[in-house]
């Protein structure tokens, strides 16, 4: 005789489980940072017209699932053109990202990395995803490190692992 409780346990064990991402280290060609990516990194470049000049936006992204995105962007500036890491600049960056993502800002706090100022911001998109992003300013670069995933503790842990893995190897 099979007990009904045993059938429930066996049935639950046979349900598909979300695959754990295959984390791997990424370091760009110039070796100025490293980060752990949850899937195969895809490197790309875009140019943004600022009205004054074309700004090169370097990107590396990973998509362990079609619904989730892990992204690092970095822009190199000349000394004369480096934006100021002021509250106003961070607010403009936050607001532009929130508008682009159709998101509501949930939390924001100042952070630093090796003495470089930054902001950690959490947002909820209109489709219910959570985007955690950190902006860092260094002497000649601005970095954006972003993890956007579905809700839930499993995804919160993935976002934290990604953001925490970002390391500046040279400034």
FIMAR-860241 format. One record per residue: x, y, z of N, C-alpha, C, O, CB in turn; residue in one letter; residue number from 0. Coordinates in steps of 0.2 Angstrom, whole numbers, plus 2048, in hexadecimal, padded with zeros to 3 digits. Atoms other than C-alpha are relative to their C-alpha. Glycine has a CB too. Layout:
FIMAR-860241
BAMI   n_u   n_v   n_w   ca_u   ca_v   ca_w   c_u   c_v   c_w   o_u   o_v   o_w   cb_u   cb_v   cb_w   code   pos
BAMI     X     Y     Z      X      Y      Z     X     Y     Z     X     Y     Z      X      Y      Z      A   NUM
...
***
This chain:
FIMAR-860241
BAMI   n_u   n_v   n_w   ca_u   ca_v   ca_w   c_u   c_v   c_w   o_u   o_v   o_w   cb_u   cb_v   cb_w   code   pos
BAMI   804   7FA   800    800    800    800   804   806   800   809   807   804    7FB    800    806      X     0
BAMI   7FC   7FA   800    807    811    7FB   7FC   805   804   7F6   806   803    801    802    7F9      X     1
BAMI   803   7FB   7FC    804    81F    807   7FF   806   7FC   803   808   7F8    804    801    807      X     2
BAMI   801   7FA   804    7FC    82F    800   806   805   801   808   809   7FC    7FA    803    801      X     3
BAMI   7FB   7FB   7FE    809    83A    809   807   7FE   7FC   80A   803   7FA    802    800    807      X     4
BAMI   7FA   802   804    817    830    800   800   802   7F9   805   804   7F6    802    7F8    800      X     5
BAMI   801   7FE   807    810    833    7EF   801   808   7FF   803   80A   7FA    7F8    7FF    7FE      X     6
BAMI   800   7F9   800    80F    846    7F3   808   802   800   80A   806   7FC    7FD    804    806      X     7
BAMI   7F9   7FF   7FF    822    846    7F8   803   7FE   7F9   807   802   7F7    803    7FC    806      X     8
BAMI   7FD   803   806    827    83B    7E9   7FE   805   7FA   802   807   7F6    7FE    7F9    7FE      X     9
BAMI   802   7FB   806    81D    847    7DD   803   806   801   805   809   7FC    7F8    801    801      X    10
BAMI   7FC   7FA   7FF    825    856    7E5   807   800   7FE   80A   805   7FB    7FF    803    807      X    11
BAMI   7F9   801   802    836    84F    7E2   801   800   7F9   806   801   7F6    803    7FA    803      X    12
BAMI   800   800   807    832    84D    7D0   7FF   806   7FC   800   806   7F6    7FC    7FA    7FD      X    13
BAMI   802   7F9   804    82D    85F    7CC   807   803   7FE   80C   802   801    7FD    804    805      X    14
BAMI   7FA   7FD   802    83A    868    7C2   802   806   805   7FE   80A   807    7FF    803    7F9      X    15
BAMI   7FD   7FB   7FC    846    873    7CC   804   805   7FB   807   803   7F7    805    7FD    805      X    16
BAMI   7FC   7FB   804    84D    883    7C5   807   7FF   800   80A   7FE   806    7FE    808    803      X    17
BAMI   7F8   801   801    85F    881    7BF   803   805   804   802   80B   803    802    7FF    7F9      X    18
BAMI   7FB   7FB   7FE    86C    88A    7C9   804   802   7FB   807   7FE   7F7    804    7FD    806      X    19
BAMI   7FC   7FD   805    875    896    7BE   807   7FD   800   80A   7FB   805    800    807    800      X    20
BAMI   7F9   802   800    887    890    7B8   804   806   800   805   80A   7FB    801    7FC    7F9      X    21
BAMI   7FC   7FA   7FE    891    89E    7C0   807   800   7FD   80A   7FA   7FD    800    802    807      X    22
BAMI   7FA   800   803    8A1    8A3    7B7   803   807   801   7FF   80C   800    801    7FE    7F9      X    23
BAMI   7FD   7FA   800    8AE    8B1    7B9   801   803   7FA   802   800   7F4    807    7FF    804      X    24
BAMI   7FF   7FC   806    8AF    8BF    7AD   805   806   801   804   809   806    7F9    803    7FD      X    25
BAMI   7FC   7FB   7FF    8BD    8CB    7AB   801   803   7F9   803   7FF   7F4    808    7FE    803      X    26
BAMI   7FF   7FD   807    8BE    8D8    79C   807   800   7FE   80C   7FE   802    7FD    807    800      X    27
BAMI   7F9   800   802    8CD    8D9    791   805   805   803   80B   803   804    800    802    7F8      X    28
BAMI   7FB   7FB   7FD    8D4    8E8    79A   801   7FE   808   805   801   80B    7FD    807    800      X    29
BAMI   7FF   803   7F9    8D2    8DE    7AB   7FF   805   805   802   804   80B    807    7FD    800      X    30
BAMI   801   7FB   7FA    8CC    8ED    7B5   7FA   7FE   805   7FA   801   80A    7FE    807    7FD      X    31
BAMI   805   803   7FB    8BE    8E3    7BD   7FF   7F9   7FF   801   7F6   7F9    7F9    804    800      X    32
BAMI   802   807   800    8B7    8D2    7C0   7F9   7FF   803   7F8   802   808    806    7FB    802      X    33
BAMI   807   801   7FD    8A6    8CB    7C3   7FE   7F9   7FE   800   7F6   7F9    7FB    805    7FD      X    34
BAMI   803   807   802    89D    8BA    7C4   7FA   801   7FD   7F5   804   7FF    800    7FC    807      X    35
BAMI   806   7FF   804    890    8B8    7B7   7FD   7F9   800   800   7F4   801    802    801    7F8      X    36
BAMI   804   806   7FF    882    8AB    7B8   7FF   7FC   7FA   7FB   7F7   7FA    7FA    802    804      X    37
BAMI   800   803   807    883    8A6    7A6   805   802   7FC   809   806   7FE    7F9    801    7FD      X    38
BAMI   7FB   7FE   805    88E    8A7    797   800   808   7FF   7FA   80B   7FD    7FF    7FD    7F9      X    39
BAMI   800   7F9   801    893    8BA    796   800   802   7F9   803   7FF   7F4    807    803    803      X    40
BAMI   800   7FD   807    88F    8C4    786   802   807   801   800   80B   804    7F8    7FF    7FD      X    41
BAMI   7FD   7F9   800    89A    8D3    783   7FD   804   7FA   7FD   801   7F4    808    7FF    800      X    42
BAMI   803   7FC   806    893    8E1    778   802   807   802   804   809   807    7F9    800    7FF      X    43
BAMI   7FF   7F8   7FF    896    8F4    775   7FB   803   7FC   7F8   801   7F7    807    801    7FD      X    44
BAMI   805   7FB   804    88A    902    771   803   807   801   807   808   805    7F9    7FF    804      X    45
BAMI   7FE   7F9   800    88D    914    76D   7FA   804   802   7F5   803   7FE    803    802    7FA      X    46
BAMI   805   7FC   7FE    882    921    775   802   807   7FE   807   80A   800    7FE    7FF    808      X    47
BAMI   7FF   7F9   802    880    932    76E   7FE   805   805   7F8   805   807    7FC    802    7F9      X    48
BAMI   801   7FB   7FA    882    93F    77C   7FE   807   7FE   7FC   80B   802    806    800    805      X    49
BAMI   801   7F9   803    87F    94E    771   807   803   7FF   807   808   7FB    7FC    804    805      X    50
BAMI   7FA   7FE   801    891    952    773   805   7FC   7FD   809   7FE   7F9    803    802    807      X    51
BAMI   7FC   805   803    899    942    76E   7FD   7F9   800   7F8   7F9   803    807    800    803      X    52
BAMI   802   806   7FF    897    930    76C   804   7FC   806   80A   7FD   807    801    7FB    7F9      X    53
BAMI   7FE   803   7FA    899    926    77C   800   7F9   800   7FB   7F6   7FE    7FC    803    807      X    54
BAMI   800   808   800    89F    914    77C   7FE   7FD   806   800   7FE   80C    807    7FE    7FE      X    55
BAMI   803   804   7FB    895    909    787   802   7F9   800   7FF   7F5   7FB    7F8    801    801      X    56
BAMI   7FE   807   800    89D    8F8    78B   7FB   7FC   804   7F9   7FF   809    808    7FF    802      X    57
BAMI   805   804   7FC    892    8EA    791   802   7F9   800   805   7F6   7FB    7F9    801    7FD      X    58
BAMI   7FF   808   7FF    893    8D8    797   7F9   7FE   803   7F7   801   808    806    7FE    803      X    59
BAMI   807   802   7FD    882    8CF    79A   800   7F9   800   804   7F5   7FC    7FA    803    7FC      X    60
BAMI   801   807   7FF    87C    8BE    79F   7F9   7FF   801   7F6   803   805    805    7FD    805      X    61
BAMI   807   802   7FF    86B    8B6    79E   7FF   7F9   802   7FE   7F5   7FD    7FC    802    7F9      X    62
BAMI   801   807   7FE    869    8A6    7A8   7F9   7FE   7FE   7F8   7F8   7FE    802    7FF    807      X    63
BAMI   807   801   801    857    8A7    7A4   7FE   806   7FB   800   80B   7FD    7FB    7FF    806      X    64
BAMI   802   7FB   805    84E    8B1    796   7FD   806   804   7FD   80C   802    7FB    7FD    7FB      X    65
BAMI   803   7FA   7FC    845    8BB    7A4   805   803   805   803   809   808    7FB    7FD    805      X    66
BAMI   7FB   7FD   7FB    855    8BF    7AE   806   803   7FC   808   800   7F7    802    7FB    805      X    67
BAMI   7FA   7FD   803    863    8CB    7AA   805   802   805   803   805   80A    7FE    806    7FB      X    68
BAMI   7FA   7FE   7FC    874    8CE    7B1   805   804   7FC   807   801   7F7    804    7FA    804      X    69
BAMI   7FC   7FB   805    87E    8DD    7AA   805   804   804   804   807   809    7FB    804    7FD      X    70
BAMI   7FC   7FB   7FE    88D    8E7    7AC   802   805   7FA   803   802   7F5    807    7FD    803      X    71
BAMI   7FE   7FB   806    890    8F7    7A2   805   804   803   805   806   809    7FA    804    7FE      X    72
BAMI   7FB   7FC   7FE    89F    902    7A3   801   805   7FA   802   803   7F5    806    7FD    802      X    73
BAMI   7FE   7FA   804    8A3    913    79B   806   803   802   807   805   808    7FA    805    7FF      X    74
BAMI   7FA   7FD   7FF    8B4    91A    799   800   807   7FF   7FD   809   7F9    806    7FD    7FC      X    75
BAMI   800   7F9   801    8B6    92D    79B   807   803   800   80C   800   803    7FC    803    805      X    76
BAMI   7FA   7FC   800    8C4    939    798   800   804   807   7FA   805   80A    802    805    7FA      X    77
BAMI   800   7FD   7FA    8C9    942    7A8   7FC   807   800   7F8   808   805    807    803    802      X    78
BAMI   804   7FA   800    8C0    952    7A2   7F9   7FF   800   7F5   803   801    802    804    7FA      X    79
BAMI   807   801   801    8B0    949    79F   7FD   7FB   805   7F7   7FA   804    7FF    7FC    7F9      X    80
BAMI   803   804   7FB    8AE    93E    7AE   7FA   803   804   7FB   808   806    806    7FD    805      X    81
BAMI   805   7FD   7FC    89D    941    7B6   802   800   807   805   7FC   80A    7F9    7FC    7FE      X    82
BAMI   7FF   800   7F9    89D    946    7C8   7FB   7FB   803   7F5   7FB   802    7FE    808    802      X    83
BAMI   804   805   7FC    897    939    7D4   7FC   803   805   7FC   801   80B    804    7FA    803      X    84
BAMI   804   7FC   7FB    88B    945    7DC   7F9   7FD   801   7F7   7F9   7FD    7FF    808    7FE      X    85
BAMI   807   803   7FF    87A    941    7E3   7FB   802   7FA   7F7   7FE   7F8    7FD    804    807      X    86
BAMI   804   7FE   806    872    94A    7D4   802   7FC   7FB   7FD   7F9   7F7    802    808    7FE      X    87
BAMI   7FE   805   805    87C    93F    7C8   7FD   7F9   801   7FA   7F6   7FD    808    800    7FF      X    88
BAMI   803   807   7FE    877    92F    7D1   7F8   800   7FF   7F5   7FC   7FD    802    7FE    807      X    89
BAMI   807   800   801    865    935    7D1   7FE   800   7F9   7F9   7FD   7F7    7FD    807    804      X    90
BAMI   801   800   807    865    939    7BF   801   7F9   7FD   7FD   7F6   7F9    805    805    7FC      X    91
BAMI   7FF   807   803    86C    927    7BB   7FB   7FC   803   7F8   7F8   7FF    807    7FE    803      X    92
BAMI   806   804   7FD    85F    91F    7C7   7FA   801   7FC   7F6   7FD   7FA    7FF    802    808      X    93
BAMI   806   7FE   803    851    929    7BF   7FF   7FD   7F9   7FA   7FB   7F7    7FF    807    801      X    94
BAMI   800   802   807    856    925    7AD   7FF   7F8   800   7FC   7F6   7FC    807    802    7FD      X    95
BAMI   800   808   800    858    912    7B1   7F9   7FE   802   7F6   7FA   7FF    805    7FD    805      X    96
BAMI   807   801   7FE    847    912    7BA   7FB   801   7FB   7F6   7FE   7FA    7FE    804    807      X    97
BAMI   804   7FE   805    83F    91B    7AC   800   7FB   7FA   7FB   7F8   7F7    801    807    7FD      X    98
BAMI   7FE   805   805    847    90F    79F   7FC   7F9   802   7FA   7F6   7FD    807    7FF    7FF      X    99
BAMI   803   806   7FE    841    900    7A9   7F9   800   802   7F6   7FB   804    805    7FD    805      X   100
BAMI   807   800   7FD    830    906    7AE   800   7FD   807   7FC   7F9   808    7FB    7FD    7FB      X   101
BAMI   7FF   803   7F9    835    903    7C0   7FF   805   805   7FF   80B   804    807    7FD    800      X   102
BAMI   800   7FC   7FA    832    90A    7D1   806   7FE   804   807   7F9   806    7F9    7FE    804      X   103
BAMI   7FA   801   7FC    841    90D    7DC   7FD   7FE   807   7F9   801   80A    804    807    801      X   104
BAMI   802   803   7FA    83F    902    7EC   805   803   806   803   805   80B    800    7F9    800      X   105
BAMI   7FA   7FF   7FB    850    906    7F5   805   803   7FD   807   802   7F7    802    7FA    804      X   106
BAMI   7FA   7FD   802    85F    910    7F3   805   802   806   803   804   80B    7FF    807    7FB      X   107
BAMI   7FB   7FE   7FB    86F    912    7FD   807   801   7FD   809   7FE   7F7    801    7FB    805      X   108
BAMI   7F9   7FE   802    881    919    7FB   804   7F9   801   804   7F6   807    803    806    803      X   109
BAMI   7FB   806   7FF    88F    90B    7F9   807   803   7FD   807   808   7FA    7FE    7FA    7FC      X   110
BAMI   7FA   7FE   803    8A1    90C    7F5   804   7F9   7FF   802   7F4   801    805    804    805      X   111
BAMI   7FC   805   802    8AD    900    7ED   808   802   7FF   809   806   7FB    7FE    7FC    7FA      X   112
BAMI   7F9   7FE   800    8C0    902    7F0   801   807   800   805   80A   7FD    804    7FD    7FA      X   113
BAMI   800   7F9   7FF    8BC    914    7F5   7FD   804   7FA   7FC   80A   7FA    807    802    800      X   114
BAMI   804   7FD   806    8B2    917    7E5   7F9   801   802   7F6   7FC   804    801    7FC    7FA      X   115
BAMI   807   7FF   7FE    8A1    91F    7E8   7FB   7FC   7FB   7FC   7FB   7F5    7FE    807    800      X   116
BAMI   805   804   804    891    915    7E2   7F9   801   804   7F9   804   809    802    7F9    7FF      X   117
BAMI   807   800   7FD    87E    913    7E5   7FE   7F9   7FE   7FE   7F6   7F8    7FC    805    7FD      X   118
BAMI   804   806   801    875    903    7E7   7F9   801   800   7F6   804   805    802    7FA    806      X   119
BAMI   807   7FE   801    863    904    7E1   7FC   7FA   7FE   7FE   7F6   7FA    7FF    805    7FA      X   120
BAMI   805   806   802    855    8F7    7E1   7FA   803   7FD   7F7   808   7FF    7FE    7FC    806      X   121
BAMI   806   7FE   804    846    8F9    7D5   7FC   7FA   7FF   7FE   7F5   7FE    802    804    7FA      X   122
BAMI   805   805   802    836    8F0    7D1   7FE   802   7F9   7FB   808   7F9    7FA    7FF    805      X   123
BAMI   802   7FF   806    832    8EF    7BF   7F8   800   7FF   7F5   7FC   804    803    7FC    7FA      X   124
BAMI   807   800   800    820    8F1    7B9   7FD   7F9   7FF   7F8   7F7   800    7FD    804    7FA      X   125
BAMI   802   807   801    820    8DE    7B5   802   7FC   806   801   7F6   806    803    7FD    7FA      X   126
BAMI   7FF   803   7F9    825    8DA    7C7   807   7FE   801   808   7FB   806    7FB    7FA    800      X   127
BAMI   7FA   802   7FE    837    8D7    7C5   804   804   804   802   80A   805    804    7FF    7F9      X   128
BAMI   7FB   7FC   7FB    845    8DD    7D1   806   802   7FC   809   7FD   7F9    801    7FD    807      X   129
BAMI   7F9   7FE   803    854    8E7    7CA   804   803   805   802   808   808    7FF    805    7FA      X   130
BAMI   7FB   7FD   7FC    862    8EA    7D5   806   802   7FC   809   7FE   7F8    803    7FA    806      X   131
BAMI   7FB   7FD   804    86F    8F5    7CE   805   804   805   803   808   80A    7FD    805    7FB      X   132
BAMI   7FB   7FC   7FD    87F    8FD    7D4   804   804   7FB   806   802   7F6    805    7FC    804      X   133
BAMI   7FC   7FC   804    887    90C    7CC   807   802   804   806   804   80A    7FC    807    7FE      X   134
BAMI   7F9   7FE   7FD    89A    90F    7D0   803   805   7FC   803   805   7F5    804    7FA    801      X   135
BAMI   7FC   7FB   804    8A5    91E    7CB   807   7FF   802   809   7FE   808    7FE    807    802      X   136
BAMI   7F8   801   7FE    8B8    91B    7CA   803   807   7FC   7FF   80B   7FA    803    7FA    7FD      X   137
BAMI   7FC   7FA   803    8C5    928    7C3   7FE   801   7F9   7FD   807   7F7    807    7FF    801      X   138
BAMI   801   7FF   807    8C1    925    7B1   7FA   7FC   7FD   7F9   7FC   7F7    806    7FE    7FC      X   139
BAMI   805   804   803    8B2    919    7B0   7FA   801   805   7FA   803   80B    802    7F9    800      X   140
BAMI   806   800   7FD    8A0    918    7B5   7FD   7F8   7FF   7FD   7F6   7F9    7FA    805    7FE      X   141
BAMI   802   807   800    89A    906    7B9   7F8   7FF   802   7F6   803   806    804    7FB    804      X   142
BAMI   807   802   7FE    888    8FF    7B9   800   7F9   801   801   7F5   7FC    7FA    803    7FB      X   143
BAMI   800   807   7FF    886    8EE    7C1   7F8   7FF   801   7F6   801   806    805    7FD    805      X   144
BAMI   807   801   7FF    874    8E8    7BF   7FE   7F8   800   800   7F5   7FB    7FC    804    7FB      X   145
BAMI   803   806   800    86A    8D8    7C3   7F9   801   800   7F6   804   805    803    7FB    806      X   146
BAMI   807   7FF   800    858    8D7    7BE   7FD   7F9   7FF   7FF   7F5   7FA    7FE    805    7FA      X   147
BAMI   803   807   800    84E    8C7    7C2   7F9   800   803   7F6   805   804    805    7FC    805      X   148
BAMI   806   801   7FC    83E    8C0    7C8   801   801   807   806   801   80A    7FD    7F9    7FE      X   149
BAMI   800   800   7F8    839    8C2    7DA   801   7F9   803   801   7F4   7FF    7F9    803    802      X   150
BAMI   7FF   806   7FC    83D    8B5    7E7   807   800   803   80B   803   800    7FE    7FA    7FB      X   151
BAMI   7F9   801   7FC    84B    8B0    7F3   805   7FE   7FC   80B   800   7FC    7FF    7FC    806      X   152
BAMI   7FB   803   804    854    8A6    7E6   803   805   7FC   809   805   7FA    7FD    7FA    7FC      X   153
BAMI   7FD   7FB   805    855    8B4    7DA   803   806   804   808   809   801    7FA    803    7FC      X   154
BAMI   7FD   7FB   7FC    859    8C1    7E8   807   7FE   801   80C   802   801    7FC    801    807      X   155
BAMI   7F9   802   7FF    868    8B6    7EC   804   800   7FA   80A   802   7FB    800    7F8    803      X   156
BAMI   7FD   800   806    86D    8B5    7DA   802   808   7FF   808   809   7FC    7FC    7FE    7FA      X   157
BAMI   7FF   7F9   801    86C    8C8    7D9   806   803   804   80B   806   802    7FA    805    801      X   158
BAMI   7FA   7FF   7FB    877    8CA    7E9   806   7FD   7FE   80B   801   7FE    7FD    7FE    807      X   159
BAMI   7F9   803   802    884    8BE    7E3   803   803   7FA   809   805   7FA    7FE    7F8    7FE      X   160
BAMI   7FD   7FC   805    886    8C7    7D3   803   807   802   808   808   800    7FA    801    7FA      X   161
BAMI   7FE   7FA   7FE    887    8D8    7DA   806   800   805   80B   804   804    7FB    804    804      X   162
BAMI   7FA   800   7FB    893    8D3    7E8   806   7FD   7FD   80C   7FE   7FF    7FE    7FB    806      X   163
BAMI   7FB   803   803    89E    8CA    7DC   804   805   7FC   80A   804   7FA    7FE    7FB    7FB      X   164
BAMI   7FD   7FB   804    8A3    8DA    7D3   806   803   804   805   805   809    7FB    806    7FE      X   165
BAMI   7FA   7FE   7FD    8B5    8DF    7D7   804   804   7FB   805   802   7F5    805    7FA    802      X   166
BAMI   7FB   7FC   804    8C0    8ED    7D0   807   7FD   801   809   7FC   807    800    808    802      X   167
BAMI   7F9   802   800    8D1    8E6    7CC   805   805   7FF   80B   804   801    801    7FA    7FB      X   168
BAMI   7FB   7FA   801    8D9    8F6    7C7   7FB   806   7FE   7F6   805   7FB    805    800    7FA      X   169
BAMI   804   7FA   801    8D2    908    7C7   803   804   7FA   800   80A   7F9    7FF    804    806      X   170
***
